[in-house]
Amino acid sequence: MRGIRWVACTGFLLLSSVLSSCNDDDGHPIHGFIDAQGDWVIPPRFDDVGPFMEGLAAAKQGERWGYIDMRGDWVIEPQFGLAEPFSEGLAEVKIGEQFAFIDGRGNLLFDRRFASTGAFSGGVAPILTDKKKWGLIDRRGAFVLEPVLDQIENCTEIWWNRTACFSGGLMAAKVDQLWG
């Protein structure tokens, strides 16, 4: 097991190996999943992976991201510029230069695209508009809070740039240089 970097993930261990057996023919690292005993469950064959959340993990093939199940089979084919972990049945994905949300089958939800997004928590997700204002949307894409906030804080990075912005049901927000 020497030369393996471990990162704990829900039920599985995510790893990126520096062993030659875990490099492709060009010497690039490839990723897979092992169980708690160190046995390969999904052999390394992906360019990058994220953690399993709600039964799916983001996986990268070439320049595109999709989602695999716990057998390593594609559930949502690689088609996104970025794919975040699922939260409350939805995931943030990057399409072109903007972000959108998909369900567990890969269906795009609502017609809106955003400059940035955060994960759903408590039925709402933070979004950033092209006008650099933050708001909150519900699972149908309707605004719970119109995009009027200049900044949101107390966001905790969970994985990549996925954020959880509520603590105890509250989120710090800034409008016109005032925090509340």
N, C-alpha and C positions, 0 to 999 in steps of 0.2 A: 504493500500500500504506500510505499515511499513515493513522494513526488506528486501526491494527489492533494488538491486543496478542497476542503469540505465546507459546504454551506448548508445549514439545517433548513429544511423545508417541510411542509405539512405532510407527514407520513412517509416521505421519501427523502433521500439525501441527494441534493443537486451537486454535481461536481464538474470541475474542469480539470483535466489531467494534463500533466506535462510529460507523461510517459510516451515513448514512441509508438506504442500500440494504440494510443488514443489520439494520434495525429493522422490526418489524411495523407495521401500520396505526396502532396506538396509541402508537408510539414505543418499545416495549419491545425490548431486544436479543434477537436470535435467533441460534442457533448452528449451525454446520456444520463441515465438514472440508475442508481444502485439501491438495494434495500439495506436495512440496518446491519445485516451480516456482511455487507460488502460485495454481494453478488449482483451481477448486472441484471436488471429487470428490463431496461430499455438500453440496448447497446449504443455506444456513442456513434452517432451518425448525423447530428445536427450541428449547424454552424454556431448556434447559441440557443439557450433555453431559459425559461423562467420557471418559477415554482408552480406546482400543482395547486390550484385553487378551484374548489367546486368541481373537481374531477377532470379538469383540463389544464394543460400547461401551454404557454406560448412557446413556439419553437421556430427557429429561423433556418431557412434553406435558401442559400444564395443571398439575395438582397431582400427577400420577402419573408414576412412573418405569417404564421397561421397558428392553429391549435391542435395538439395531439391529446389522445386519451391515455390512460395508464398502461396500455399495451404498446404505445408508441405509434398508433395508427392516426393518420390525419383525420380529424373530425371537421375542421375548417381549413381548407387548402391555403397554402401560403399566398397571400395577396396584398398584405398590408405593409406599409413602411415601418410600422411599430405596432406591437400588440402588448397590451398590459394584462395583468391577471384579472380573472373574473371576480366580481364583488356583487352580491345580491342578484346574481343571474345575468349580469351585464358586464361588458368589458369595453375599455377605451381602445380605439385603434386609430392609426394615422393613415389618412388617405390623401395622397398628394402632400400639401403643406398644412392640412387642417385635421382636426380630430373629430371623431364620431363615436357612437356607441353601437355595439352589436349584441345580439342574444346568443345563447349557446349553440345555435345552428348556423351562426354567421350572418343572420339577417340584419341589415342596417335598420336602426330604429329612428324614427322621425326623419325629417328632411334637413334638419339643422346640422351645420358643421361649425366647429369652434376653433379659436386660435390655440386654446389649451383646455384641458379638462382635469378633473380629479375623480377618484373612485366614488361610486355610490356608497353612502352610509346613511342609515336611517331613512332610506327612500329618496334621498336627494343627492345631487352631485354638484360641485362647483364647476363653473365654466367661465372661460375668458373669451370675450368677443374680440373681433378685429379692431374695435375702438378702444381696446385695453381696459375694459370695465368687466368686473367679476359679477356674477349672479349665481343663482341656484336653480336647477331644473329638477322636476320629478321624473319618474320612470316613463312617463308618456312624452317627455320633452317640453312640457308646459313650465313656464317660469313660476317658481315658488317665490323667488325674489328677482325682480327685474335687474339687469346688469347695470348697477349704479355704484358698485364698490370700486374704490381705487386699488385696494390691496386686501388680501386676506392673510392672516397669520395663524400661528399655532398649528400649522400643518406639519405632520410627521411623515418623513419619507419612509415608505414601507418597502418598496421594491422599485428599482429604476427611478422614474420620476412620478410614480404613483403616490398620491398623498391622501391621508386621512385628516380632515380639517376640523373635525368636531371633537371636543373633549367635554364629557359631562353634558352633552347636548348643546354646547355653546361653541362659537367660533369668533375669534377677534376679527374685526373688520375696520377698514379705514375709508372715510369719505371726507374730502376737502380738508386734509391734514388733521382730522380728528379721529381718534380711535374709540371704539366702543364695542 
